[in-house]
Amino acid sequence: MTNSGQEKLKKVRKAPKPAAQCWNPEKMIDTLMKDKKSVDRNWSETELSSLVDKLMNNYETFGGMDHLEGKDLPSKEAIIEILQDLLAVFFPGYLGKNEITKANIRYFLGNTLASVQTRLTVEIEKSLKYICRKVKECPHDVCRSRAEVVVKELLEKIPELRAIVSGDIEAAYNGDPAAVSTEEVIISYPCLLAITTYRIAHELYLRGIPLIPRIMSEHVHSLTGIDIHPGARIGKNFFIDHGTGVVVGETAEIGDNVKIYQGVTLGALSFPKDEKGAIIRGTKRHPTVGNNVVIYSGATLLGPDAIVGDNVVIGGNVWITSQVAPGTRITIAPPELKYRKNGKC
């Protein structure tokens, strides 16, 4: 933001706020009856041009919020569509718009994968160019070549990823007594959507692809309430029960056969900063969780020193910032409850 932009922002903050219109029926009717304001029927012809000029000036003053020309930036909408096609490949007949049969599945797979290969290569190339040109001009074809390699590797990884996701499905079915069938898990469980998307996005993250892994993970975050950073390392047979409010940070590590409940946070305790006060990126900031661990709802594990051993059970609302020995069960003391009846304890 320019200096003039900062000055204008100060003026905006100091400007008086209009009186709020409370959504009370009587007040609203009173406002409707007394408010004599009206809009000129020719407003779009007489004043819209002035508004356009103001917005153009606003783009100049408050830079960084627009990306004109659309150059070297992946399309969020295209990435979401590609993700949906990949999920349909993972779960044919369950997800996707087409009816899949044994007779047409080969055609479906060939057609869908070819389309994904073409479209994802374009988006990854744009993502790489976006980063590459921030550093220096690079050879014209290097980003395209790398994009083609990454897409090929991702598509060839799908059989292995499906085998891992199969374990996640079994973990959900075996870990939730309310689950009627694995079909129900696949069709309806938000955790499976979040975990499968994470496993796809993680492969792109490992290959250094910018932007796209976060577009995928944050899209599913908005749908499920489950926030798994694509940089996290998660083992086999992973289950998130209920899911809403779960946060798994970028450098978190989770072993095999782990089950966590809603509201669990594997977050950072603090952010190390350099001598200028800027956050130091790329360091280990999040907890490590071993194998065969259960973490109940509302538990908060923060920082790299929160290392949880194998076969641990962590109770609800527990706060952990240090090491937990294998085989430990951790709970907090029940709070003191006070009951009142007719104003008396």
Buried (B, 14 or more C-beta within 10 A) or exposed (E): EEEEBEEBEEEEEEEEEEEEEEEEEEEEEEEEEEEEEEEEEEEEEEEEEEEEEEEEEBEEBBEEEEEEEEEBBBBBEBBBBBBEBBBBBBBBEEBBEBEBEEEEEEEBBEEBBEEBBEBBBBBBBBBBBBBBEEEEEEEEEEBBEBBBEBBEEBBEEBEEBBEBBBBBBBBBBEBBEEBEEBEBBBEEBBBBBBBBBBBBBBBBBBBEBBBBBBBBBBBBBEEBBBBBBBBBBBBBBBBBBBBEBBBBBBBBBBBBBBBBBBBBBBBBBEEEEEEEEEEEEEEBBBBBBBBBBBBBBBBBBBBBEBBBBBBBBBBBBBEBEEEBEEEEEBEEEEEEEEEEEEEEE
